[in-house]
Amino acid sequence: MKIFNSLDEIDNIEPTVVALGNFDGVHCGHQEIINRTVKSAEAAGLKSAVFTFSNHTRTLLKELSDVKNILYPEEKANIIEAMGIDYLFNIPFTEDILKMSPETFVKEILVDSFKIREAYCGFNYSFGYKAAGTPETLMKEGMKHGFGIHVQEPYMIDGVVVSSTYIRKLIEEGKMEACSLFLGRMYSIGGEVVVGNKLGRTIGFPTSNIMLDESMASPPNGVYITYCTYNGVRYPSVTNVGVKPTIGTYNKNIETHIFNFDSELYGKNIRVEFIKKTRDEKKFSGIEELSKQIQADCIMARAYHREKGSK
């Protein structure tokens, strides 16, 4: 997949079928649009493309303060590439684009830059100045410029419209099983392992700690059955998200005990996938009570992994 990070980089590309949208979660609804784009491009002998902005459109609209990200940009690109897309137009949302009329947006970006022949978008796609452009606008402009439009109706799972907003809510409520259903994969958080207080090692449960990025959506404090991936290998694990109230005052972080694993991970990158929440974080009377609860958490998590066929 070739990635274009600005409009100026786009030159001498082949005609495209383009999926239009923010794709901030690349959830099941987004995946449906992208899959249809890939199939259509293959059938027509064209290049498949995804057009998204590298920064959230709300950045310039001063509305981003309470919107958490579901994916890092590189994660989004990796998922899109794995779906078979040829081009990723990952363009900054600038003041110039913000002020474009929908008609100018279509002509200068979609037609002139992307050489669009066909477009796929969601029912609520908007573009152009004050988000005045709609799928109906695209249809009108498509007739003028000679490209086709396919609009996806609301994508439903269990009677609920799949949306990034709803997925953020599931993550923030700790409903990880439902989150996996709507995302089409387990929600995961990655990062570099940092030095913790090393208490887990002294009581027989060594953990790998990663700090939470405040710009990212995160589950509520509690204990979760998880997988932990390191160096391409996926291990069953159990994870505490929280502030460790029994032993002091700490910033919220992710602390993972990996089963069947004894290597040192400080400074290494890991990824934690959240399967399900088993309990809330709580303050215990002391280290002994905490240790007993951690042992019980590990027994429960191991049993779950065995039942699901994990190694």
Salt bridges, closest charged atoms under 4 A:
ASP24 OD2 - ARG168 NH2 2.85
GLU75 OE2 - ARG271 NH2 2.49
ASP112 OD1 - LYS107 NZ 2.94
GLU118 OE2 - HIS150 NE2 2.46
GLU141 OE2 - LYS144 NZ 3.30
GLU141 OE1 - HIS145 NE2 3.54
GLU173 OE2 - LYS169 NZ 2.96
GLU173 OE1 - LYS175 NZ 3.00
GLU255 OE1 - LYS244 NZ 3.99
GLU273 OE1 - ARG234 NE 2.66
ASP280 OD1 - LYS277 NZ 2.55
GLU288 OE2 - LYS292 NZ 3.79
ASP297 OD2 - ARG279 NH2 2.73
